[in-house]
């Protein structure tokens, strides 16, 4: 399974999701986002946010939101991110 998303789209999606996803929640899954080639989604059980992205690949997975933000912070502003 491999998913490729542009850095700009990923950064834009994470900025919006930070309003919903709580990195310090009581349930670990509430501090995570679900990524697929077409959507990035997050929830806090009261609210649900889904952002459409133009990526390629197949499959989907859940990744810790805080760790993803830290990773993106150290990356270039352009290019693509490949999740494998």
mmCIF file of the N, C-alpha and C atoms, coordinates in Angstrom:
data_MODEL
# 
_entry.id   MODEL 
# 
loop_
_atom_site.group_PDB 
_atom_site.id 
_atom_site.type_symbol 
_atom_site.label_atom_id 
_atom_site.label_alt_id 
_atom_site.label_comp_id 
_atom_site.label_asym_id 
_atom_site.label_entity_id 
_atom_site.label_seq_id 
_atom_site.pdbx_PDB_ins_code 
_atom_site.Cartn_x 
_atom_site.Cartn_y 
_atom_site.Cartn_z 
_atom_site.occupancy 
_atom_site.B_iso_or_equiv 
_atom_site.pdbx_formal_charge 
_atom_site.auth_seq_id 
_atom_site.auth_comp_id 
_atom_site.auth_asym_id 
_atom_site.auth_atom_id 
_atom_site.pdbx_PDB_model_num 
ATOM 1   N N  . UNK A 1 1  ? 0.846   -1.170 0.000  1.00 0.00 ? 1  UNK A N  1 
ATOM 2   C CA . UNK A 1 1  ? 0.000   0.000  0.000  1.00 0.00 ? 1  UNK A CA 1 
ATOM 3   C C  . UNK A 1 1  ? 0.890   1.230  0.000  1.00 0.00 ? 1  UNK A C  1 
ATOM 4   N N  . UNK A 1 2  ? 0.631   2.131  -0.927 1.00 0.00 ? 2  UNK A N  1 
ATOM 5   C CA . UNK A 1 2  ? 1.398   3.366  -1.022 1.00 0.00 ? 2  UNK A CA 1 
ATOM 6   C C  . UNK A 1 2  ? 0.468   4.497  -1.426 1.00 0.00 ? 2  UNK A C  1 
ATOM 7   N N  . UNK A 1 3  ? 0.576   5.622  -0.729 1.00 0.00 ? 3  UNK A N  1 
ATOM 8   C CA . UNK A 1 3  ? -0.248  6.788  -1.011 1.00 0.00 ? 3  UNK A CA 1 
ATOM 9   C C  . UNK A 1 3  ? 0.680   7.982  -1.193 1.00 0.00 ? 3  UNK A C  1 
ATOM 10  N N  . UNK A 1 4  ? 0.458   8.756  -2.249 1.00 0.00 ? 4  UNK A N  1 
ATOM 11  C CA . UNK A 1 4  ? 1.255   9.940  -2.536 1.00 0.00 ? 4  UNK A CA 1 
ATOM 12  C C  . UNK A 1 4  ? 0.334   11.156 -2.542 1.00 0.00 ? 4  UNK A C  1 
ATOM 13  N N  . UNK A 1 5  ? 0.678   12.174 -1.731 1.00 0.00 ? 5  UNK A N  1 
ATOM 14  C CA . UNK A 1 5  ? -0.114  13.402 -1.614 1.00 0.00 ? 5  UNK A CA 1 
ATOM 15  C C  . UNK A 1 5  ? 0.841   14.583 -1.704 1.00 0.00 ? 5  UNK A C  1 
ATOM 16  N N  . UNK A 1 6  ? 0.425   15.653 -2.384 1.00 0.00 ? 6  UNK A N  1 
ATOM 17  C CA . UNK A 1 6  ? 1.291   16.832 -2.475 1.00 0.00 ? 6  UNK A CA 1 
ATOM 18  C C  . UNK A 1 6  ? 1.426   17.483 -1.097 1.00 0.00 ? 6  UNK A C  1 
ATOM 19  N N  . UNK A 1 7  ? 2.581   18.058 -0.853 1.00 0.00 ? 7  UNK A N  1 
ATOM 20  C CA . UNK A 1 7  ? 2.867   18.693 0.433  1.00 0.00 ? 7  UNK A CA 1 
ATOM 21  C C  . UNK A 1 7  ? 1.906   19.844 0.704  1.00 0.00 ? 7  UNK A C  1 
ATOM 22  N N  . UNK A 1 8  ? 1.595   20.625 -0.316 1.00 0.00 ? 8  UNK A N  1 
ATOM 23  C CA . UNK A 1 8  ? 0.690   21.757 -0.126 1.00 0.00 ? 8  UNK A CA 1 
ATOM 24  C C  . UNK A 1 8  ? -0.691  21.289 0.329  1.00 0.00 ? 8  UNK A C  1 
ATOM 25  N N  . UNK A 1 9  ? -1.225  20.277 -0.326 1.00 0.00 ? 9  UNK A N  1 
ATOM 26  C CA . UNK A 1 9  ? -2.549  19.772 0.056  1.00 0.00 ? 9  UNK A CA 1 
ATOM 27  C C  . UNK A 1 9  ? -2.531  19.183 1.466  1.00 0.00 ? 9  UNK A C  1 
ATOM 28  N N  . UNK A 1 10 ? -1.466  18.492 1.796  1.00 0.00 ? 10 UNK A N  1 
ATOM 29  C CA . UNK A 1 10 ? -1.365  17.885 3.129  1.00 0.00 ? 10 UNK A CA 1 
ATOM 30  C C  . UNK A 1 10 ? -1.302  18.962 4.207  1.00 0.00 ? 10 UNK A C  1 
ATOM 31  N N  . UNK A 1 11 ? -0.520  20.002 3.982  1.00 0.00 ? 11 UNK A N  1 
ATOM 32  C CA . UNK A 1 11 ? -0.427  21.094 4.959  1.00 0.00 ? 11 UNK A CA 1 
ATOM 33  C C  . UNK A 1 11 ? -1.762  21.811 5.113  1.00 0.00 ? 11 UNK A C  1 
ATOM 34  N N  . UNK A 1 12 ? -2.441  22.054 4.014  1.00 0.00 ? 12 UNK A N  1 
ATOM 35  C CA . UNK A 1 12 ? -3.751  22.710 4.076  1.00 0.00 ? 12 UNK A CA 1 
ATOM 36  C C  . UNK A 1 12 ? -4.757  21.855 4.840  1.00 0.00 ? 12 UNK A C  1 
ATOM 37  N N  . UNK A 1 13 ? -4.744  20.564 4.583  1.00 0.00 ? 13 UNK A N  1 
ATOM 38  C CA . UNK A 1 13 ? -5.665  19.654 5.269  1.00 0.00 ? 13 UNK A CA 1 
ATOM 39  C C  . UNK A 1 13 ? -5.380  19.607 6.766  1.00 0.00 ? 13 UNK A C  1 
ATOM 40  N N  . UNK A 1 14 ? -4.119  19.563 7.145  1.00 0.00 ? 14 UNK A N  1 
ATOM 41  C CA . UNK A 1 14 ? -3.763  19.494 8.562  1.00 0.00 ? 14 UNK A CA 1 
ATOM 42  C C  . UNK A 1 14 ? -4.137  20.768 9.296  1.00 0.00 ? 14 UNK A C  1 
ATOM 43  N N  . UNK A 1 15 ? -4.036  21.899 8.625  1.00 0.00 ? 15 UNK A N  1 
ATOM 44  C CA . UNK A 1 15 ? -4.427  23.163 9.255  1.00 0.00 ? 15 UNK A CA 1 
ATOM 45  C C  . UNK A 1 15 ? -5.911  23.141 9.619  1.00 0.00 ? 15 UNK A C  1 
ATOM 46  N N  . UNK A 1 16 ? -6.741  22.652 8.737  1.00 0.00 ? 16 UNK A N  1 
ATOM 47  C CA . UNK A 1 16 ? -8.170  22.565 9.022  1.00 0.00 ? 16 UNK A CA 1 
ATOM 48  C C  . UNK A 1 16 ? -8.499  21.516 10.065 1.00 0.00 ? 16 UNK A C  1 
ATOM 49  N N  . UNK A 1 17 ? -7.832  20.375 9.982  1.00 0.00 ? 17 UNK A N  1 
ATOM 50  C CA . UNK A 1 17 ? -8.106  19.283 10.914 1.00 0.00 ? 17 UNK A CA 1 
ATOM 51  C C  . UNK A 1 17 ? -7.683  19.607 12.338 1.00 0.00 ? 17 UNK A C  1 
ATOM 52  N N  . UNK A 1 18 ? -6.750  20.536 12.502 1.00 0.00 ? 18 UNK A N  1 
ATOM 53  C CA . UNK A 1 18 ? -6.295  20.879 13.848 1.00 0.00 ? 18 UNK A CA 1 
ATOM 54  C C  . UNK A 1 18 ? -7.417  21.503 14.681 1.00 0.00 ? 18 UNK A C  1 
ATOM 55  N N  . UNK A 1 19 ? -8.469  21.965 14.023 1.00 0.00 ? 19 UNK A N  1 
ATOM 56  C CA . UNK A 1 19 ? -9.621  22.520 14.748 1.00 0.00 ? 19 UNK A CA 1 
ATOM 57  C C  . UNK A 1 19 ? -10.500 21.435 15.350 1.00 0.00 ? 19 UNK A C  1 
ATOM 58  N N  . UNK A 1 20 ? -10.379 20.223 14.838 1.00 0.00 ? 20 UNK A N  1 
ATOM 59  C CA . UNK A 1 20 ? -11.243 19.127 15.288 1.00 0.00 ? 20 UNK A CA 1 
ATOM 60  C C  . UNK A 1 20 ? -10.463 18.076 16.086 1.00 0.00 ? 20 UNK A C  1 
ATOM 61  N N  . UNK A 1 21 ? -9.305  17.677 15.591 1.00 0.00 ? 21 UNK A N  1 
ATOM 62  C CA . UNK A 1 21 ? -8.538  16.591 16.214 1.00 0.00 ? 21 UNK A CA 1 
ATOM 63  C C  . UNK A 1 21 ? -7.865  17.096 17.483 1.00 0.00 ? 21 UNK A C  1 
ATOM 64  N N  . UNK A 1 22 ? -8.023  16.358 18.570 1.00 0.00 ? 22 UNK A N  1 
ATOM 65  C CA . UNK A 1 22 ? -7.431  16.709 19.852 1.00 0.00 ? 22 UNK A CA 1 
ATOM 66  C C  . UNK A 1 22 ? -6.274  15.768 20.145 1.00 0.00 ? 22 UNK A C  1 
ATOM 67  N N  . UNK A 1 23 ? -5.065  16.285 20.088 1.00 0.00 ? 23 UNK A N  1 
ATOM 68  C CA . UNK A 1 23 ? -3.875  15.461 20.312 1.00 0.00 ? 23 UNK A CA 1 
ATOM 69  C C  . UNK A 1 23 ? -3.761  14.987 21.752 1.00 0.00 ? 23 UNK A C  1 
ATOM 70  N N  . UNK A 1 24 ? -4.474  15.624 22.659 1.00 0.00 ? 24 UNK A N  1 
ATOM 71  C CA . UNK A 1 24 ? -4.398  15.246 24.076 1.00 0.00 ? 24 UNK A CA 1 
ATOM 72  C C  . UNK A 1 24 ? -5.671  14.559 24.573 1.00 0.00 ? 24 UNK A C  1 
ATOM 73  N N  . UNK A 1 25 ? -6.418  13.977 23.680 1.00 0.00 ? 25 UNK A N  1 
ATOM 74  C CA . UNK A 1 25 ? -7.685  13.352 24.032 1.00 0.00 ? 25 UNK A CA 1 
ATOM 75  C C  . UNK A 1 25 ? -7.518  12.134 24.930 1.00 0.00 ? 25 UNK A C  1 
ATOM 76  N N  . UNK A 1 26 ? -8.603  11.748 25.557 1.00 0.00 ? 26 UNK A N  1 
ATOM 77  C CA . UNK A 1 26 ? -8.559  10.594 26.455 1.00 0.00 ? 26 UNK A CA 1 
ATOM 78  C C  . UNK A 1 26 ? -8.477  9.270  25.697 1.00 0.00 ? 26 UNK A C  1 
ATOM 79  N N  . UNK A 1 27 ? -8.945  9.255  24.459 1.00 0.00 ? 27 UNK A N  1 
ATOM 80  C CA . UNK A 1 27 ? -8.837  8.080  23.605 1.00 0.00 ? 27 UNK A CA 1 
ATOM 81  C C  . UNK A 1 27 ? -7.783  8.338  22.536 1.00 0.00 ? 27 UNK A C  1 
ATOM 82  N N  . UNK A 1 28 ? -6.846  7.425  22.397 1.00 0.00 ? 28 UNK A N  1 
ATOM 83  C CA . UNK A 1 28 ? -5.733  7.622  21.460 1.00 0.00 ? 28 UNK A CA 1 
ATOM 84  C C  . UNK A 1 28 ? -6.201  7.828  20.028 1.00 0.00 ? 28 UNK A C  1 
ATOM 85  N N  . UNK A 1 29 ? -7.263  7.159  19.629 1.00 0.00 ? 29 UNK A N  1 
ATOM 86  C CA . UNK A 1 29 ? -7.737  7.273  18.248 1.00 0.00 ? 29 UNK A CA 1 
ATOM 87  C C  . UNK A 1 29 ? -8.261  8.681  17.943 1.00 0.00 ? 29 UNK A C  1 
ATOM 88  N N  . UNK A 1 30 ? -8.658  9.437  18.944 1.00 0.00 ? 30 UNK A N  1 
ATOM 89  C CA . UNK A 1 30 ? -9.136  10.799 18.722 1.00 0.00 ? 30 UNK A CA 1 
ATOM 90  C C  . UNK A 1 30 ? -7.980  11.754 18.431 1.00 0.00 ? 30 UNK A C  1 
ATOM 91  N N  . UNK A 1 31 ? -6.759  11.326 18.652 1.00 0.00 ? 31 UNK A N  1 
ATOM 92  C CA . UNK A 1 31 ? -5.582  12.114 18.321 1.00 0.00 ? 31 UNK A CA 1 
ATOM 93  C C  . UNK A 1 31 ? -4.967  11.676 17.014 1.00 0.00 ? 31 UNK A C  1 
ATOM 94  N N  . UNK A 1 32 ? -5.737  11.007 16.179 1.00 0.00 ? 32 UNK A N  1 
ATOM 95  C CA . UNK A 1 32 ? -5.227  10.480 14.917 1.00 0.00 ? 32 UNK A CA 1 
ATOM 96  C C  . UNK A 1 32 ? -6.116  10.922 13.765 1.00 0.00 ? 32 UNK A C  1 
ATOM 97  N N  . UNK A 1 33 ? -5.567  10.824 12.554 1.00 0.00 ? 33 UNK A N  1 
ATOM 98  C CA . UNK A 1 33 ? -6.329  11.112 11.345 1.00 0.00 ? 33 UNK A CA 1 
ATOM 99  C C  . UNK A 1 33 ? -6.256  9.902  10.423 1.00 0.00 ? 33 UNK A C  1 
ATOM 100 N N  . UNK A 1 34 ? -7.285  9.749  9.615  1.00 0.00 ? 34 UNK A N  1 
ATOM 101 C CA . UNK A 1 34 ? -7.339  8.664  8.634  1.00 0.00 ? 34 UNK A CA 1 
ATOM 102 C C  . UNK A 1 34 ? -6.964  9.248  7.277  1.00 0.00 ? 34 UNK A C  1 
ATOM 103 N N  . UNK A 1 35 ? -5.992  8.625  6.638  1.00 0.00 ? 35 UNK A N  1 
ATOM 104 C CA . UNK A 1 35 ? -5.492  9.115  5.358  1.00 0.00 ? 35 UNK A CA 1 
ATOM 105 C C  . UNK A 1 35 ? -5.739  8.084  4.271  1.00 0.00 ? 35 UNK A C  1 
ATOM 106 N N  . UNK A 1 36 ? -6.302  8.549  3.168  1.00 0.00 ? 36 UNK A N  1 
ATOM 107 C CA . UNK A 1 36 ? -6.416  7.747  1.955  1.00 0.00 ? 36 UNK A CA 1 
ATOM 108 C C  . UNK A 1 36 ? -5.951  8.633  0.800  1.00 0.00 ? 36 UNK A C  1 
ATOM 109 N N  . UNK A 1 37 ? -5.914  8.107  -0.394 1.00 0.00 ? 37 UNK A N  1 
ATOM 110 C CA . UNK A 1 37 ? -5.458  8.893  -1.544 1.00 0.00 ? 37 UNK A CA 1 
ATOM 111 C C  . UNK A 1 37 ? -6.447  9.986  -1.913 1.00 0.00 ? 37 UNK A C  1 
ATOM 112 N N  . UNK A 1 38 ? -7.678  9.883  -1.441 1.00 0.00 ? 38 UNK A N  1 
ATOM 113 C CA . UNK A 1 38 ? -8.719  10.854 -1.808 1.00 0.00 ? 38 UNK A CA 1 
ATOM 114 C C  . UNK A 1 38 ? -9.195  11.730 -0.661 1.00 0.00 ? 38 UNK A C  1 
ATOM 115 N N  . UNK A 1 39 ? -8.969  11.305 0.601  1.00 0.00 ? 39 UNK A N  1 
ATOM 116 C CA . UNK A 1 39 ? -9.491  12.042 1.757  1.00 0.00 ? 39 UNK A CA 1 
ATOM 117 C C  . UNK A 1 39 ? -8.576  11.937 2.969  1.00 0.00 ? 39 UNK A C  1 
ATOM 118 N N  . UNK A 1 40 ? -8.628  12.989 3.785  1.00 0.00 ? 40 UNK A N  1 
ATOM 119 C CA . UNK A 1 40 ? -8.010  12.971 5.106  1.00 0.00 ? 40 UNK A CA 1 
ATOM 120 C C  . UNK A 1 40 ? -9.115  13.360 6.072  1.00 0.00 ? 40 UNK A C  1 
ATOM 121 N N  . UNK A 1 41 ? -9.351  12.534 7.085  1.00 0.00 ? 41 UNK A N  1 
ATOM 122 C CA . UNK A 1 41 ? -10.462 12.778 8.007  1.00 0.00 ? 41 UNK A CA 1 
ATOM 123 C C  . UNK A 1 41 ? -10.009 12.697 9.453  1.00 0.00 ? 41 UNK A C  1 
ATOM 124 N N  . UNK A 1 42 ? -10.753 13.403 10.307 1.00 0.00 ? 42 UNK A N  1 
ATOM 125 C CA . UNK A 1 42 ? -10.502 13.366 11.744 1.00 0.00 ? 42 UNK A CA 1 
ATOM 126 C C  . UNK A 1 42 ? -11.789 13.656 12.487 1.00 0.00 ? 42 UNK A C  1 
ATOM 127 N N  . UNK A 1 43 ? -11.820 13.297 13.765 1.00 0.00 ? 43 UNK A N  1 
ATOM 128 C CA . UNK A 1 43 ? -13.017 13.511 14.581 1.00 0.00 ? 43 UNK A CA 1 
ATOM 129 C C  . UNK A 1 43 ? -12.627 13.712 16.044 1.00 0.00 ? 43 UNK A C  1 
ATOM 130 N N  . UNK A 1 44 ? -13.533 14.334 16.792 1.00 0.00 ? 44 UNK A N  1 
ATOM 131 C CA . UNK A 1 44 ? -13.404 14.415 18.244 1.00 0.00 ? 44 UNK A CA 1 
ATOM 132 C C  . UNK A 1 44 ? -14.660 13.845 18.906 1.00 0.00 ? 44 UNK A C  1 
ATOM 133 N N  . UNK A 1 45 ? -15.422 13.070 18.167 1.00 0.00 ? 45 UNK A N  1 
ATOM 134 C CA . UNK A 1 45 ? -16.686 12.437 18.530 1.00 0.00 ? 45 UNK A CA 1 
ATOM 135 C C  . UNK A 1 45 ? -17.868 13.401 18.523 1.00 0.00 ? 45 UNK A C  1 
ATOM 136 N N  . UNK A 1 46 ? -17.626 14.696 18.685 1.00 0.00 ? 46 UNK A N  1 
ATOM 137 C CA . UNK A 1 46 ? -18.699 15.674 18.559 1.00 0.00 ? 46 UNK A CA 1 
ATOM 138 C C  . UNK A 1 46 ? -18.748 16.249 17.153 1.00 0.00 ? 46 UNK A C  1 
ATOM 139 N N  . UNK A 1 47 ? -17.559 16.390 16.562 1.00 0.00 ? 47 UNK A N  1 
ATOM 140 C CA . UNK A 1 47 ? -17.444 16.957 15.224 1.00 0.00 ? 47 UNK A CA 1 
ATOM 141 C C  . UNK A 1 47 ? -16.640 16.009 14.344 1.00 0.00 ? 47 UNK A C  1 
ATOM 142 N N  . UNK A 1 48 ? -16.891 16.085 13.051 1.00 0.00 ? 48 UNK A N  1 
ATOM 143 C CA . UNK A 1 48 ? -16.213 15.244 12.076 1.00 0.00 ? 48 UNK A CA 1 
ATOM 144 C C  . UNK A 1 48 ? -15.806 16.145 10.915 1.00 0.00 ? 48 UNK A C  1 
ATOM 145 N N  . UNK A 1 49 ? -14.558 16.063 10.496 1.00 0.00 ? 49 UNK A N  1 
ATOM 146 C CA . UNK A 1 49 ? -14.091 16.873 9.390  1.00 0.00 ? 49 UNK A CA 1 
ATOM 147 C C  . UNK A 1 49 ? -13.383 15.989 8.380  1.00 0.00 ? 49 UNK A C  1 
ATOM 148 N N  . UNK A 1 50 ? -13.725 16.165 7.123  1.00 0.00 ? 50 UNK A N  1 
ATOM 149 C CA . UNK A 1 50 ? -13.118 15.404 6.041  1.00 0.00 ? 50 UNK A CA 1 
ATOM 150 C C  . UNK A 1 50 ? -12.666 16.371 4.970  1.00 0.00 ? 50 UNK A C  1 
ATOM 151 N N  . UNK A 1 51 ? -11.432 16.237 4.551  1.00 0.00 ? 51 UNK A N  1 
ATOM 152 C CA . UNK A 1 51 ? -10.870 17.113 3.519  1.00 0.00 ? 51 UNK A CA 1 
ATOM 153 C C  . UNK A 1 51 ? -10.517 16.277 2.302  1.00 0.00 ? 51 UNK A C  1 
ATOM 154 N N  . UNK A 1 52 ? -11.021 16.660 1.157  1.00 0.00 ? 52 UNK A N  1 
ATOM 155 C CA . UNK A 1 52 ? -10.725 15.960 -0.088 1.00 0.00 ? 52 UNK A CA 1 
ATOM 156 C C  . UNK A 1 52 ? -9.347  16.380 -0.574 1.00 0.00 ? 52 UNK A C  1 
ATOM 157 N N  . UNK A 1 53 ? -8.530  15.403 -0.987 1.00 0.00 ? 53 UNK A N  1 
ATOM 158 C CA . UNK A 1 53 ? -7.201  15.675 -1.531 1.00 0.00 ? 53 UNK A CA 1 
ATOM 159 C C  . UNK A 1 53 ? -7.044  14.958 -2.861 1.00 0.00 ? 53 UNK A C  1 
ATOM 160 N N  . UNK A 1 54 ? -6.152  15.452 -3.674 1.00 0.00 ? 54 UNK A N  1 
ATOM 161 C CA . UNK A 1 54 ? -5.853  14.835 -4.964 1.00 0.00 ? 54 UNK A CA 1 
ATOM 162 C C  . UNK A 1 54 ? -4.563  14.050 -4.832 1.00 0.00 ? 54 UNK A C  1 
ATOM 163 N N  . UNK A 1 55 ? -4.667  12.836 -4.371 1.00 0.00 ? 55 UNK A N  1 
ATOM 164 C CA . UNK A 1 55 ? -3.501  11.980 -4.216 1.00 0.00 ? 55 UNK A CA 1 
ATOM 165 C C  . UNK A 1 55 ? -3.599  10.781 -5.134 1.00 0.00 ? 55 UNK A C  1 
ATOM 166 N N  . UNK A 1 56 ? -2.598  9.944  -5.063 1.00 0.00 ? 56 UNK A N  1 
ATOM 167 C CA . UNK A 1 56 ? -2.619  8.725  -5.854 1.00 0.00 ? 56 UNK A CA 1 
ATOM 168 C C  . UNK A 1 56 ? -2.255  7.557  -4.961 1.00 0.00 ? 56 UNK A C  1 
ATOM 169 N N  . UNK A 1 57 ? -2.613  6.375  -5.383 1.00 0.00 ? 57 UNK A N  1 
ATOM 170 C CA . UNK A 1 57 ? -2.321  5.176  -4.616 1.00 0.00 ? 57 UNK A CA 1 
ATOM 171 C C  . UNK A 1 57 ? -3.592  4.509  -4.154 1.00 0.00 ? 57 UNK A C  1 
ATOM 172 N N  . UNK A 1 58 ? -3.413  3.517  -3.298 1.00 0.00 ? 58 UNK A N  1 
ATOM 173 C CA . UNK A 1 58 ? -4.575  2.787  -2.790 1.00 0.00 ? 58 UNK A CA 1 
ATOM 174 C C  . UNK A 1 58 ? -4.395  2.480  -1.315 1.00 0.00 ? 58 UNK A C  1 
ATOM 175 N N  . UNK A 1 59 ? -5.479  2.095  -0.688 1.00 0.00 ? 59 UNK A N  1 
ATOM 176 C CA . UNK A 1 59 ? -5.466  1.762  0.729  1.00 0.00 ? 59 UNK A CA 1 
ATOM 177 C C  . UNK A 1 59 ? -5.743  2.977  1.593  1.00 0.00 ? 59 UNK A C  1 
ATOM 178 N N  . UNK A 1 60 ? -5.724  2.756  2.884  1.00 0.00 ? 60 UNK A N  1 
ATOM 179 C CA . UNK A 1 60 ? -5.926  3.816  3.864  1.00 0.00 ? 60 UNK A CA 1 
ATOM 180 C C  . UNK A 1 60 ? -5.317  3.381  5.187  1.00 0.00 ? 60 UNK A C  1 
ATOM 181 N N  . UNK A 1 61 ? -4.987  4.351  6.010  1.00 0.00 ? 61 UNK A N  1 
ATOM 182 C CA . UNK A 1 61 ? -4.390  4.040  7.306  1.00 0.00 ? 61 UNK A CA 1 
ATOM 183 C C  . UNK A 1 61 ? -4.641  5.180  8.273  1.00 0.00 ? 61 UNK A C  1 
ATOM 184 N N  . UNK A 1 62 ? -4.355  4.927  9.537  1.00 0.00 ? 62 UNK A N  1 
ATOM 185 C CA . UNK A 1 62 ? -4.509  5.928  10.591 1.00 0.00 ? 62 UNK A CA 1 
ATOM 186 C C  . UNK A 1 62 ? -3.125  6.300  11.098 1.00 0.00 ? 62 UNK A C  1 
ATOM 187 N N  . UNK A 1 63 ? -2.899  7.589  11.267 1.00 0.00 ? 63 UNK A N  1 
ATOM 188 C CA . UNK A 1 63 ? -1.603  8.079  11.744 1.00 0.00 ? 63 UNK A CA 1 
ATOM 189 C C  . UNK A 1 63 ? -1.840  9.105  12.850 1.00 0.00 ? 63 UNK A C  1 
ATOM 190 N N  . UNK A 1 64 ? -0.941  9.129  13.819 1.00 0.00 ? 64 UNK A N  1 
ATOM 191 C CA . UNK A 1 64 ? -1.015  10.076 14.929 1.00 0.00 ? 64 UNK A CA 1 
ATOM 192 C C  . UNK A 1 64 ? -0.890  11.507 14.393 1.00 0.00 ? 64 UNK A C  1 
ATOM 193 N N  . UNK A 1 65 ? -1.839  12.354 14.738 1.00 0.00 ? 65 UNK A N  1 
ATOM 194 C CA . UNK A 1 65 ? -1.895  13.714 14.210 1.00 0.00 ? 65 UNK A CA 1 
ATOM 195 C C  . UNK A 1 65 ? -0.701  14.542 14.660 1.00 0.00 ? 65 UNK A C  1 
ATOM 196 N N  . UNK A 1 66 ? -0.340  14.448 15.906 1.00 0.00 ? 66 UNK A N  1 
ATOM 197 C CA . UNK A 1 66 ? 0.778   15.221 16.452 1.00 0.00 ? 66 UNK A CA 1 
ATOM 198 C C  . UNK A 1 66 ? 2.088   14.845 15.754 1.00 0.00 ? 66 UNK A C  1 
ATOM 199 N N  . UNK A 1 67 ? 2.331   13.558 15.563 1.00 0.00 ? 67 UNK A N  1 
ATOM 200 C CA . UNK A 1 67 ? 3.548   13.112 14.893 1.00 0.00 ? 67 UNK A CA 1 
ATOM 201 C C  . UNK A 1 67 ? 3.565   13.537 13.428 1.00 0.00 ? 67 UNK A C  1 
ATOM 202 N N  . UNK A 1 68 ? 2.415   13.501 12.773 1.00 0.00 ? 68 UNK A N  1 
ATOM 203 C CA . UNK A 1 68 ? 2.335   13.922 11.385 1.00 0.00 ? 68 UNK A CA 1 
ATOM 204 C C  . UNK A 1 68 ? 2.631   15.411 11.254 1.00 0.00 ? 68 UNK A C  1 
ATOM 205 N N  . UNK A 1 69 ? 2.113   16.232 12.169 1.00 0.00 ? 69 UNK A N  1 
ATOM 206 C CA . UNK A 1 69 ? 2.388   17.666 12.149 1.00 0.00 ? 69 UNK A CA 1 
ATOM 207 C C  . UNK A 1 69 ? 3.867   17.944 12.361 1.00 0.00 ? 69 UNK A C  1 
ATOM 208 N N  . UNK A 1 70 ? 4.495   17.220 13.269 1.00 0.00 ? 70 UNK A N  1 
ATOM 209 C CA . UNK A 1 70 ? 5.933   17.393 13.512 1.00 0.00 ? 70 UNK A CA 1 
ATOM 210 C C  . UNK A 1 70 ? 6.743   17.007 12.278 1.00 0.00 ? 70 UNK A C  1 
ATOM 211 N N  . UNK A 1 71 ? 6.347   15.937 11.619 1.00 0.00 ? 71 UNK A N  1 
ATOM 212 C CA . UNK A 1 71 ? 7.024   15.504 10.395 1.00 0.00 ? 71 UNK A CA 1 
ATOM 213 C C  . UNK A 1 71 ? 6.903   16.563 9.308  1.00 0.00 ? 71 UNK A C  1 
ATOM 214 N N  . UNK A 1 72 ? 5.703   17.077 9.108  1.00 0.00 ? 72 UNK A N  1 
ATOM 215 C CA . UNK A 1 72 ? 5.443   18.063 8.064  1.00 0.00 ? 72 UNK A CA 1 
ATOM 216 C C  . UNK A 1 72 ? 6.186   19.369 8.351  1.00 0.00 ? 72 UNK A C  1 
ATOM 217 N N  . UNK A 1 73 ? 6.308   19.719 9.623  1.00 0.00 ? 73 UNK A N  1 
ATOM 218 C CA . UNK A 1 73 ? 6.982   20.952 10.007 1.00 0.00 ? 73 UNK A CA 1 
ATOM 219 C C  . UNK A 1 73 ? 8.431   20.975 9.514  1.00 0.00 ? 73 UNK A C  1 
ATOM 220 N N  . UNK A 1 74 ? 9.089   19.835 9.498  1.00 0.00 ? 74 UNK A N  1 
ATOM 221 C CA . UNK A 1 74 ? 10.480  19.765 9.089  1.00 0.00 ? 74 UNK A CA 1 
ATOM 222 C C  . UNK A 1 74 ? 10.694  19.524 7.611  1.00 0.00 ? 74 UNK A C  1 
ATOM 223 N N  . UNK A 1 75 ? 9.632   19.465 6.822  1.00 0.00 ? 75 UNK A N  1 
ATOM 224 C CA . UNK A 1 75 ? 9.739   19.166 5.392  1.00 0.00 ? 75 UNK A CA 1 
ATOM 225 C C  . UNK A 1 75 ? 9.729   20.435 4.552  1.00 0.00 ? 75 UNK A C  1 
ATOM 226 N N  . UNK A 1 76 ? 10.092  20.283 3.296  1.00 0.00 ? 76 UNK A N  1 
ATOM 227 C CA . UNK A 1 76 ? 10.025  21.385 2.342  1.00 0.00 ? 76 UNK A CA 1 
ATOM 228 C C  . UNK A 1 76 ? 8.576   21.751 2.079  1.00 0.00 ? 76 UNK A C  1 
ATOM 229 N N  . UNK A 1 77 ? 8.360   22.954 1.559  1.00 0.00 ? 77 UNK A N  1 
ATOM 230 C CA . UNK A 1 77 ? 7.003   23.411 1.296  1.00 0.00 ? 77 UNK A CA 1 
ATOM 231 C C  . UNK A 1 77 ? 6.432   22.854 0.008  1.00 0.00 ? 77 UNK A C  1 
ATOM 232 N N  . UNK A 1 78 ? 7.274   22.373 -0.874 1.00 0.00 ? 78 UNK A N  1 
ATOM 233 C CA . UNK A 1 78 ? 6.796   21.846 -2.146 1.00 0.00 ? 78 UNK A CA 1 
ATOM 234 C C  . UNK A 1 78 ? 7.138   20.364 -2.244 1.00 0.00 ? 78 UNK A C  1 
ATOM 235 N N  . UNK A 1 79 ? 6.642   19.744 -3.280 1.00 0.00 ? 79 UNK A N  1 
ATOM 236 C CA . UNK A 1 79 ? 6.930   18.334 -3.490 1.00 0.00 ? 79 UNK A CA 1 
ATOM 237 C C  . UNK A 1 79 ? 5.775   17.458 -3.057 1.00 0.00 ? 79 UNK A C  1 
ATOM 238 N N  . UNK A 1 80 ? 6.087   16.202 -2.849 1.00 0.00 ? 80 UNK A N  1 
ATOM 239 C CA . UNK A 1 80 ? 5.076   15.210 -2.481 1.00 0.00 ? 80 UNK A CA 1 
ATOM 240 C C  . UNK A 1 80 ? 5.530   14.414 -1.279 1.00 0.00 ? 80 UNK A C  1 
ATOM 241 N N  . UNK A 1 81 ? 4.555   13.897 -0.560 1.00 0.00 ? 81 UNK A N  1 
ATOM 242 C CA . UNK A 1 81 ? 4.812   13.002 0.569  1.00 0.00 ? 81 UNK A CA 1 
ATOM 243 C C  . UNK A 1 81 ? 4.313   11.624 0.174  1.00 0.00 ? 81 UNK A C  1 
ATOM 244 N N  . UNK A 1 82 ? 5.150   10.612 0.381  1.00 0.00 ? 82 UNK A N  1 
ATOM 245 C CA . UNK A 1 82 ? 4.769   9.240  0.072  1.00 0.00 ? 82 UNK A CA 1 
ATOM 246 C C  . UNK A 1 82 ? 4.633   8.467  1.374  1.00 0.00 ? 82 UNK A C  1 
ATOM 247 N N  . UNK A 1 83 ? 3.447   7.936  1.603  1.00 0.00 ? 83 UNK A N  1 
ATOM 248 C CA . UNK A 1 83 ? 3.188   7.085  2.760  1.00 0.00 ? 83 UNK A CA 1 
ATOM 249 C C  . UNK A 1 83 ? 3.240   5.644  2.274  1.00 0.00 ? 83 UNK A C  1 
ATOM 250 N N  . UNK A 1 84 ? 4.036   4.826  2.929  1.00 0.00 ? 84 UNK A N  1 
ATOM 251 C CA . UNK A 1 84 ? 4.229   3.457  2.486  1.00 0.00 ? 84 UNK A CA 1 
ATOM 252 C C  . UNK A 1 84 ? 3.898   2.489  3.598  1.00 0.00 ? 84 UNK A C  1 
# 
